Amino acid sequence: MTEARAEGRRLRGGAYAVLLGVLMMLGVGGFLLVRSEAMRLQHTAEAENLRLVAVGAQAATHGLRQTLEAVSSMQSLAASLALSYAEPGAPERRVIEGLLRDVATQGRFGILQVALIDRDGYLAWSTAAGFVGVDLADREHFRVHLDGWQGAFVSVPLIGRASGRWSLNITSGIRDADGGFVGVAVVSVDPMLLSASMGELQFAAGVTVNLLRRDGIVLARSQQTAEMLGVLRAGPDLPRIQEEPVGQKITQGPISGRAIFLAWRQIAGWPLAVTFAIDSASAMQDSARHAQDLYVLLVVALAAVAIGGLLLIELRARRAARETMAAVEASRAEISRLLNGLPGAAYRSLLSPEGELRRLHLSPAIARITGWPLERFAPAGSYNAIIEPEFRHGLHGFFLAVRQAGHGTMEYRLYGAAGPIWVRDDCRVISALPDGCVEVVGLITDITAERQLKAQALSAARLATLGEMAAGVAHELNQPCAAITLAADLAALELAQGGEERTTSAARRLDEIARQTLRMRSVIDHFRLFARVDQGGETAVDWAQALAGALTIAGGTMAASEVRVETALPSLLPPVRGSLIALEQVLVNLLVNARDAMEEIPAEERRVRISAEVTEDGAFVVLRVRDNGMGLAREAQERGFEPFFTTKPVGKGTGLGLSIIHGTVTGFGGTVTLGNHPEGGAEAEIRLPVAVVAAPAPA
């Protein structure tokens, strides 16, 4: 039933793809039409709003011109008043003073005060009584005219010392007939009143009117007046406002940061400009709503098509699922038959980033391999329970390596119903999952018989190695034989001479004969042990012990070839997984290869260095064997582990030494690589997992 549903989903998927294609075509076409209409509405609305802000800026400029014309008239009267002081008894003086006071008192045109500042910066006359004599020499609106400015000047809004209110001082310089500086005519205008009059132009939401100095300082504003007076209206549009007399555009508000419709007009003859802005969010509401309605209509139409298509697809998919259910069941039975017929047990698992394996499926062939009933493997983790403990740590490292390399092979031992079973686990990554896990598949194969044959082959190879070591054996036994002969001759001579001292010396000679005999026996016993058939079992092996045994076998031939062997093994090196005899053979093969590689170099330069270290995570021991020869060619590095590949002359070497090394090391869950050392010579690196203490076998 599950497979049938899956087939139905597959069929639906094809129909869904067709429906999706149709919907995409309709959607794209409809979207382009709606988008075209929406853009037309937007462009129309933008053009209308740009026209509105241009009209608004013109209206605001017209209203401000009336105030500025009144200010200009007041400045002219104030200048006449200042010049009249130079003519005592001028009859028009009191008339001008009265007129100026009337305008300031009534607040006409927003004028707060009219005043005169003399050439020294003191308030000489003002419509506000009681402030004559106030020092205004530090004020900007006085100093600009003192420095020679001829035109009108508008100050930054400030609190007037004479009026005590917010004021905008509009000034002009006063000069006599000879052009000499007489003083400054000051007309103070209420910026709050100007702001209120500009606020009357807010015919829609989001409208803002500003009166600016040419340098961008806000002099009056229709909104947020108190907060914005005297603030610099910086922004990307300020240069255009300063340069172009009239303009409008869509831009970004310098204060709100939102899109706005902006128009500006410079006021001719004055260092002022008016800006009129409408917030686009408010101005474009109608066009945005119309566009949104069009998009909603498009979505509704597409949804109706989709629902109809889905109903049709569902009806056809259900009919197809019923027709294919029988075929799915037959396929399932065939797959099960094929899995059971494999030479091993197939599995599918999830492998976490930490190297933890969770099996999802294990084929029934595992019962045939192990002899245990299939029901035993139903609970989660049941397969791990029959893995011998000494291999479990190595399996963890093996699966971590599979995550990195994508595939891997390891041999380990199981508790079988009839006794230990050797298996080979071939594992491969097939996909990566979003949670960091990877999905793997593998095949577990019984290699117990293969291991036995391999052990016999290794034993035969060791016998061949012993044959090759014949000269070395002779060299190894020759020394103790010579020592025995010399000691026997001297002992016989001393016994013939008689006397207690000679007898004691002869006894020491006989002790030396016994020691050398034991040495010969040790060598012979080790050769006999080396020649035995290895049963293929794994134990915890000390690299130092394996190296000592290898030097016992190959030490003679190395000495006969004048090759020095240097060792640098840490004293606390942990044991590794393996077999003592097998690892001795690995080292013997590497030593013999190193010897042969240095035949062409002078005897005093022939040197082999053996070193070892533990990896940072403590999981592996790395042993390196390096010679001082000419190094390995690229072909030898790539094919060195292939059976029967050799670079030695015909008749010297079988081409199996490195192949045996590779099979032995990988069988123990390790790796071996060949390369050249940066300082010269070839180097072999063997990496074996650290051995763990085995738990007692389950009953």
C-alpha positions in Angstrom: 0.0 0.0 0.0 2.8 2.4 0.9 4.6 1.8 -2.5 1.3 2.3 -4.3 0.8 5.6 -2.6 4.3 6.5 -3.6 3.5 5.6 -7.2 0.4 7.7 -7.0 2.4 10.6 -5.7 4.9 10.2 -8.6 2.0 10.3 -11.1 0.5 13.2 -9.4 3.9 14.9 -9.5 4.0 14.8 -13.3 0.5 16.2 -13.5 1.3 18.8 -10.9 4.3 19.8 -13.0 2.0 20.3 -16.1 -0.5 22.2 -14.0 2.3 24.3 -12.5 3.6 25.1 -16.0 0.1 26.2 -17.1 -0.4 28.3 -13.9 3.1 29.8 -14.4 2.2 30.7 -18.0 -1.1 32.2 -16.9 0.5 33.8 -13.9 3.3 35.4 -15.8 1.0 36.6 -18.6 -1.5 38.0 -16.1 1.2 39.5 -13.9 2.7 41.3 -16.9 -0.7 42.7 -17.8 -1.5 43.7 -14.3 2.0 45.1 -13.8 1.7 47.2 -17.0 -1.7 48.6 -15.9 -0.3 49.3 -12.4 2.7 51.0 -13.8 0.4 53.2 -16.0 -1.6 54.1 -13.0 1.5 54.9 -11.0 3.0 57.0 -13.8 -0.3 58.9 -14.1 -0.5 59.5 -10.3 3.2 60.6 -10.2 2.7 63.1 -13.0 -0.5 64.5 -11.3 1.3 64.8 -7.9 4.3 66.5 -9.5 1.9 69.0 -11.1 0.2 69.5 -7.7 3.5 70.2 -5.8 4.6 72.7 -8.6 1.3 74.6 -8.1 1.7 74.4 -4.4 5.2 75.8 -4.5 4.0 78.7 -6.7 1.2 79.5 -4.4 3.5 79.5 -1.3 6.0 81.7 -3.1 3.2 84.2 -4.0 2.1 84.4 -0.4 5.6 85.0 0.9 6.3 87.7 -1.7 3.6 89.9 -0.1 5.4 89.6 3.3 8.8 90.2 1.7 7.6 93.3 -0.2 6.3 94.7 3.1 9.6 93.9 4.7 11.5 95.6 1.9 9.3 98.8 2.3 9.9 98.8 6.1 13.7 98.5 5.5 13.5 101.5 3.1 11.7 103.6 5.7 14.2 102.5 8.4 17.1 103.5 6.1 15.5 106.9 5.6 15.0 107.3 9.3 18.7 106.4 9.9 19.9 109.0 7.4 17.6 111.6 8.8 19.5 111.5 12.1 22.4 113.1 10.2 20.1 116.2 9.6 19.0 117.7 12.9 15.3 118.7 12.9 14.3 116.7 9.9 10.5 117.1 9.8 9.8 113.6 8.4 11.6 111.7 11.2 8.6 111.6 13.6 6.3 110.6 10.8 8.5 107.6 9.8 9.0 106.5 13.4 5.2 106.6 14.0 4.5 104.6 10.8 7.1 102.0 11.7 5.7 101.6 15.3 2.2 101.2 14.0 3.1 98.4 11.7 5.2 96.6 14.4 2.5 97.1 17.0 -0.3 95.8 14.8 1.9 92.8 13.7 0.9 93.4 10.1 2.6 90.9 7.6 4.0 89.1 10.7 6.4 91.9 11.5 7.5 91.9 15.1 9.9 94.8 15.2 11.8 97.3 13.1 15.1 98.5 14.4 18.3 100.4 13.5 21.8 99.3 14.4 24.5 102.0 14.3 27.9 101.5 12.7 29.3 100.3 16.0 26.8 97.5 16.5 24.6 99.2 19.1 20.8 99.3 18.9 20.2 102.9 17.9 16.4 102.8 17.5 13.7 100.2 17.8 9.9 99.9 17.7 10.2 97.9 20.9 10.8 100.4 23.8 13.5 100.0 26.4 16.2 98.2 24.4 18.1 101.1 22.9 21.9 100.7 23.5 21.9 96.9 23.4 25.1 95.6 21.9 24.4 93.6 18.8 27.9 93.7 17.3 28.2 89.9 17.6 25.1 89.1 15.6 25.6 87.6 12.2 23.0 89.9 10.6 25.1 92.9 11.6 28.6 91.6 10.8 27.8 90.5 7.2 26.9 94.1 6.3 29.8 95.5 8.3 32.0 93.2 6.1 30.6 94.8 2.9 27.5 92.6 2.0 25.2 94.8 -0.2 22.1 92.8 -0.6 19.4 91.6 1.8 20.4 89.1 4.5 18.1 86.7 6.4 19.4 85.4 9.8 18.9 82.0 11.4 15.8 82.1 13.5 16.7 83.2 17.1 15.3 84.8 20.2 15.5 88.5 19.8 17.2 90.5 22.5 14.9 93.3 22.0 11.6 91.5 21.4 12.3 88.4 23.5 10.5 86.2 20.9 11.4 83.9 18.2 12.3 86.1 15.3 13.6 86.0 11.8 15.8 89.1 11.2 15.8 90.3 7.6 18.4 93.1 7.3 19.9 95.4 4.7 22.9 97.7 5.0 22.5 101.5 5.2 25.1 103.7 3.5 25.3 107.4 3.1 25.6 109.4 -0.2 29.3 108.8 -0.2 28.9 105.0 0.2 30.0 105.0 3.9 28.6 102.4 6.2 26.0 104.0 8.5 24.4 100.9 10.0 21.9 98.2 9.5 18.1 98.2 9.0 16.5 95.3 10.8 13.0 94.0 10.2 12.1 91.1 12.6 9.5 88.7 11.3 7.6 86.1 13.3 8.7 82.7 11.8 5.9 80.9 13.7 3.3 83.2 11.9 5.0 82.5 8.6 4.8 78.8 9.3 1.2 79.0 10.2 0.4 80.8 6.9 2.2 78.1 4.9 0.3 75.5 6.8 -2.9 76.8 5.3 -1.6 75.5 2.0 -1.8 71.8 3.3 -4.7 70.8 1.0 -3.9 67.1 1.5 -2.4 64.7 4.0 1.4 64.5 4.0 2.0 68.0 2.6 5.0 69.9 4.0 6.0 73.5 3.0 9.5 74.9 3.9 11.0 78.3 3.6 14.8 77.9 3.3 17.8 80.0 3.1 19.9 79.2 0.1 22.3 77.3 2.3 19.6 75.0 3.4 18.7 76.4 6.8 14.9 76.0 7.7 13.4 79.5 8.3 9.7 78.4 8.5 7.9 75.1 8.1 4.3 74.1 7.9 4.8 71.0 10.2 7.0 70.4 13.3 7.8 74.1 13.3 9.4 74.4 16.7 11.7 71.4 16.2 12.9 72.3 12.7 13.6 76.1 13.0 17.2 76.7 12.2 17.9 73.1 11.3 20.0 72.4 8.2 17.9 70.7 5.6 20.7 68.6 4.2 20.0 66.2 1.4 20.9 65.2 -2.2 18.5 67.8 -3.6 20.0 70.9 -1.9 22.5 71.6 -4.7 19.7 71.6 -7.3 17.5 73.9 -5.1 20.5 76.3 -4.8 21.3 76.2 -8.6 17.9 75.9 -10.4 15.3 78.6 -9.9 12.3 76.3 -10.4 12.1 72.5 -10.4 10.2 69.4 -9.3 11.1 65.7 -8.9 10.5 62.5 -7.0 13.1 62.1 -4.3 13.8 61.0 -0.7 12.8 63.2 2.2 15.9 64.4 4.0 14.1 64.2 7.4 11.6 61.3 7.1 13.7 59.3 4.7 10.6 58.3 2.7 9.9 59.0 -0.9 8.3 62.4 -1.6 7.1 64.5 -4.5 9.1 67.7 -4.2 8.8 71.1 -6.0 10.9 74.2 -5.3 11.0 77.9 -6.4 13.7 80.5 -5.6 12.4 83.9 -4.6 13.9 86.4 -7.0 15.9 89.1 -5.3 16.1 87.3 -2.0 18.5 84.5 -0.7 15.4 82.3 -0.2 13.7 79.3 -1.7 10.3 77.7 -1.1 9.9 73.8 -1.1 6.6 72.1 -1.4 6.5 68.3 -0.7 3.9 65.6 -0.6 4.6 62.2 1.0 4.4 59.5 -1.7 2.7 57.1 0.7 -0.2 59.4 1.1 -0.2 60.7 -2.5 -0.1 57.3 -4.1 -2.7 55.6 -2.0 -5.4 55.5 -4.7 -3.1 54.1 -7.4 -1.6 51.6 -5.0 -5.1 50.4 -4.0 -6.2 50.0 -7.6 -3.0 48.0 -8.4 -3.6 45.9 -5.3 -7.2 45.2 -6.5 -5.8 44.0 -9.9 -3.3 41.7 -8.2 -6.0 40.2 -6.0 -8.2 39.6 -9.0 -5.3 37.8 -10.7 -4.7 35.6 -7.7 -8.3 34.7 -7.4 -8.4 33.7 -11.1 -5.2 31.6 -10.8 -6.6 30.0 -7.6 -9.8 28.9 -9.5 -7.7 27.4 -12.3 -5.5 25.6 -9.7 -8.4 24.2 -7.8 -10.0 22.8 -10.9 -6.7 21.3 -12.1 -6.0 19.7 -8.7 -9.4 18.0 -8.6 -8.8 16.6 -12.1 -5.3 15.4 -11.2 -6.5 13.8 -8.0 -9.2 11.8 -9.8 -6.7 10.5 -12.4 -4.0 9.8 -9.8 -6.3 7.6 -7.7 -7.3 5.6 -10.7 -3.6 5.2 -11.7 -2.7 4.2 -8.2 -5.2 1.4 -8.1 -4.0 0.1 -11.5 -0.3 0.1 -10.4 -0.7 -1.3 -6.9 -0.3 -4.9 -8.1 2.8 -4.0 -10.1 4.3 -2.3 -7.0 3.7 -5.4 -4.9 5.4 -7.6 -7.5 8.4 -5.3 -7.7 8.7 -5.3 -3.9 8.8 -9.1 -3.9 11.4 -9.1 -6.6 13.6 -6.6 -4.8 13.4 -8.7 -1.6 14.4 -11.8 -3.6 17.4 -10.1 -5.1 18.5 -8.8 -1.7 18.3 -12.2 -0.2 20.4 -13.6 -3.1 23.3 -11.2 -2.6 26.5 -12.7 -1.3 26.2 -10.5 1.8 23.7 -8.6 3.9 22.7 -5.2 2.5 21.9 -2.3 4.8 20.8 1.3 4.7 21.6 3.6 7.6 21.8 7.2 8.7 25.3 8.5 9.8 25.5 11.5 12.1 28.2 14.1 12.0 29.6 12.5 15.2 30.0 9.1 13.4 27.1 7.4 15.1 25.3 4.9 12.8 21.5 4.3 13.0 20.5 1.3 10.8 17.2 1.8 9.0 17.2 -1.6 7.2 19.2 -4.8 7.3 18.5 -7.5 4.8 17.5 -11.0 6.0 20.8 -12.4 4.7 22.4 -11.4 8.0 20.7 -14.4 9.5 22.5 -16.7 7.0 25.9 -15.0 7.7 25.8 -15.0 11.5 23.6 -18.1 12.2 21.4 -16.1 14.5 17.6 -16.0 13.9 16.4 -13.0 12.1 14.2 -11.9 15.0 17.3 -11.1 17.0 18.1 -8.2 14.7 14.7 -6.5 15.0 15.5 -4.2 18.0 17.6 -1.1 17.3 21.3 -1.6 18.0 21.1 -5.4 18.0 23.7 -5.7 15.3 26.2 -3.7 17.2 25.8 -6.1 20.1 27.4 -9.0 18.1 30.4 -6.9 17.0 33.4 -7.9 19.2 34.2 -5.0 21.5 37.8 -4.6 20.3 36.5 -3.5 16.9 33.8 -1.1 18.0 36.1 1.9 18.5 37.7 1.3 15.1 34.3 1.1 13.5 33.5 4.6 14.9 36.6 6.0 13.2 35.8 4.0 10.0 32.4 5.6 9.7 33.9 9.1 10.3 36.3 8.4 7.5 33.4 7.3 5.3 31.7 10.6 5.9 34.8 12.4 4.7 35.8 10.2 1.7 32.3 9.1 0.6 33.1 5.4 0.8 35.2 2.9 2.7 35.9 -0.8 3.5 36.7 -2.4 6.9 37.1 -5.9 8.1 36.0 -6.9 11.7 34.9 -9.9 13.7 31.4 -10.8 14.9 30.1 -13.2 17.6 28.4 -15.8 15.4 26.1 -18.5 16.6 28.7 -21.1 15.8 31.8 -19.1 16.7 33.7 -16.0 15.6 33.0 -14.7 12.0 35.1 -12.4 10.0 33.1 -9.9 7.8 34.0 -7.2 5.4 31.9 -4.0 5.6 31.7 -2.0 2.3 30.0 1.3 3.0 29.2 4.3 0.7 27.5 7.6 1.1 24.5 8.2 -1.2 23.0 11.5 0.0 23.4 14.3 2.5 20.4 15.4 4.6 19.6 18.9 5.9 20.2 18.0 9.5 23.8 17.2 8.9 23.4 13.4 8.7 24.3 11.4 5.6 22.4 8.4 4.2 24.7 5.4 3.6 24.3 1.9 2.1 26.6 -1.0 2.6 27.1 -4.7 2.2 28.3 -7.0 5.0 30.1 -10.1 3.5 31.4 -13.2 5.3 35.2 -13.4 4.7 36.1 -16.0 7.3 37.3 -18.5 4.7 39.0 -15.7 2.7 40.9 -14.7 5.9 42.1 -18.2 6.4 43.4 -18.4 2.9 45.0 -15.0 3.3 46.8 -16.2 6.4 48.2 -19.1 4.6 49.3 -16.9 1.7 51.0 -14.5 4.2 52.7 -17.5 5.8 54.0 -18.6 2.4 55.2 -15.0 1.8 57.0 -15.1 5.1 58.7 -18.3 4.1 59.8 -16.6 0.9 61.1 -13.6 3.0 63.0 -16.1 5.2 64.6 -17.5 2.1 65.6 -14.0 1.0 67.0 -13.5 4.6 69.4 -16.5 4.3 72.5 -14.3 4.0 71.3 -12.2 6.9 70.7 -15.4 9.0 74.2 -16.5 8.3 75.5 -13.1 9.4 73.3 -13.1 12.5 74.5 -16.6 13.6 78.1 -16.2 12.5 78.9 -13.8 15.3 77.8 -16.0 18.2 79.5 -19.0 16.5 82.8 -17.2 16.3 82.4 -16.1 20.0 81.7 -19.7 21.0 84.8 -21.0 19.1 87.1 -18.4 20.6 85.7 -18.9 24.1 86.1 -22.8 23.8 89.7 -22.5 22.7 90.6 -20.2 25.5 88.8 -22.3 28.1 90.6 -25.4 26.9 94.0 -23.7 27.1 93.3 -22.3 30.6 92.2 -25.7 31.9 95.3 -27.3 30.4 97.5 -24.8 32.3 95.7 -25.6 35.6 95.6 -23.5 38.7 92.7 -21.9 40.6 92.9 -18.6 38.7 93.0 -20.3 35.3 90.0 -22.6 36.3 87.9 -19.6 37.3 88.7 -17.8 34.0 87.8 -21.0 32.1 84.4 -21.1 33.9 83.7 -17.5 32.7 84.5 -18.6 29.2 82.0 -21.5 29.5 79.3 -19.0 30.7 80.0 -16.9 27.6 79.5 -20.0 25.5 76.2 -20.6 27.2 75.0 -17.0 26.6 75.9 -17.0 22.9 74.2 -20.4 22.5 71.0 -18.9 24.1 71.3 -16.0 21.7 71.5 -18.4 18.7 68.5 -20.3 20.1 66.5 -17.0 20.4 67.2 -16.1 16.8 66.3 -19.6 15.6 63.1 -19.7 17.7 62.0 -16.3 16.3 62.6 -17.5 12.8 60.5 -20.6 13.5 57.7 -18.5 15.0 57.8 -16.1 12.0 57.4 -19.0 9.6 54.2 -20.3 11.3 50.8 -19.9 9.8 49.1 -16.9 11.3 45.6 -17.7 12.5 44.4 -14.2 11.7 43.3 -13.2 15.2 43.7 -9.7 16.4 45.2 -8.6 19.7 46.7 -5.4 21.1 50.2 -5.2 19.6 53.1 -3.1 20.9 54.9 -1.5 17.9 58.2 -1.6 19.8 57.8 -5.4 20.2 56.9 -5.8 16.5 59.9 -3.7 15.5 62.2 -5.7 17.7 61.0 -8.9 16.1 61.4 -7.4 12.6 64.9 -6.4 13.4 65.6 -9.9 14.6 64.5 -11.3 11.2 65.9 -8.5 9.0 68.7 -7.1 11.1 71.3 -9.5 9.7 70.6 -8.6 6.1 70.5 -4.9 6.9 73.9 -5.2 8.6 75.3 -7.3 5.7 74.2 -4.5 3.3 75.7 -1.8 5.6 72.4 -0.2 6.3 72.0 1.6 9.6 68.5 1.4 11.2 67.6 4.3 13.5 64.4 4.1 15.6 62.6 6.9 17.4 59.5 5.4 19.1 58.0 7.1 22.2 58.2 5.2 25.4 54.5 5.4 26.2 53.2 4.5 22.7 49.8 2.8 23.1 49.2 -0.6 21.5 47.4 -0.9 18.2 45.0 -3.3 16.7 46.6 -6.1 14.8 48.6 -9.3 14.9 52.2 -9.4 16.1 53.5 -11.7 13.3 51.6 -9.9 10.6 53.0 -6.5 11.7 56.5 -7.9 11.9 56.1 -9.1 8.3 54.9 -5.5 7.3 58.1 -4.0 8.9 60.3 -6.7 7.4 59.0 -6.0 3.9 59.5 -2.3 4.3 63.0 -2.8 5.6 63.9 -5.0 2.7 62.4 -2.5 0.2 64.4 0.2 1.9 67.6 -1.8 1.7 67.1 -2.5 -2.0 66.4 1.2 -2.7 69.8 2.2 -1.4 72.0 -0.2 -3.2 73.3 2.5 -5.6 74.3 5.1 -2.9 77.5 5.0 -0.8 77.5 2.7 2.2 78.1 5.5 4.7 74.8 7.2 3.5 72.6 4.2 3.8 70.2 4.9 6.6 66.6 3.9 7.6 64.7 5.9 10.1 61.6 4.5 11.9 59.5 6.9 14.0 56.0 6.9 15.5 53.4 9.3 17.1 49.9 9.3 18.3 47.3 11.5 16.5 45.8 14.4 18.3 42.5 12.7 19.0 44.3 9.7 20.4 42.5 7.3 18.1 45.4 6.2 15.9 49.1 5.5 16.0 51.1 6.7 12.9 54.4 4.9 12.1 56.7 6.1 9.4 59.6 4.2 7.7 61.9 6.5 5.7 64.9 5.5 3.7 67.8 7.6 2.3 67.5 6.4 -1.3 66.5 8.1 -4.5 62.8 8.3 -3.8 59.7 6.9 -5.6 58.7 7.7 -9.2 55.1 8.9 -9.6 54.0 5.6 -11.1 55.4 3.7 -8.1 53.5 6.0 -5.7 50.2 5.4 -7.6 50.6 1.7 -8.3 52.8 0.5 -5.5 50.1 -1.5 -3.8 49.0 -3.4 -6.9 49.9 -7.1 -6.8 52.9 -8.1 -8.9 53.9 -4.4 -9.6 57.6 -4.0 -9.0 60.4 -1.7 -10.1 63.1 -4.2 -9.2 65.1 -6.1 -11.8 63.7 -9.4 -13.2 64.4 -12.2 -10.7 64.6 -9.9 -7.7 61.4 -9.5 -5.9 57.9 -10.8 -6.5 55.9 -7.6 -6.5 53.7 -8.9 -3.6 55.5 -7.2 -0.7 53.6 -3.8 -0.7 50.4 -5.6 -1.7 50.6 -7.8 1.4 51.4 -4.7 3.5 48.3 -2.9 2.1 46.0 -5.9 2.7 47.3 -6.5 6.2 47.0 -2.9 7.4 43.6 -2.2 5.9 42.4 -5.5 7.3 43.2 -4.1 10.8 41.1 -1.0 10.0 44.1 1.2 9.1 45.6 2.9 6.1 49.0 2.9 4.5 50.4 5.5 2.0 53.6 5.9 0.0 55.4 9.1 -0.8 58.7 11.0 -0.9 60.0 12.9 2.0 60.8 16.6 1.4 64.4 16.1 2.5 64.8 13.1 0.1 64.1 9.4 0.0 60.9 7.4 0.1 58.6 7.3 3.1 55.8 4.8 4.0 53.2 5.9 6.5 51.1 3.4 8.4 48.1 4.5 10.4 46.5 1.9 12.8 43.7 2.4 15.3 44.6 2.2 19.0 43.6 -1.1 20.5 40.8 -1.2 23.1 40.4 -3.8 25.9 38.0 -6.5 24.8 35.0 -7.3 27.0 34.2 -10.9 27.7 32.2 -12.7 25.0 28.4 -13.1 25.7 27.1 -16.5 26.5 
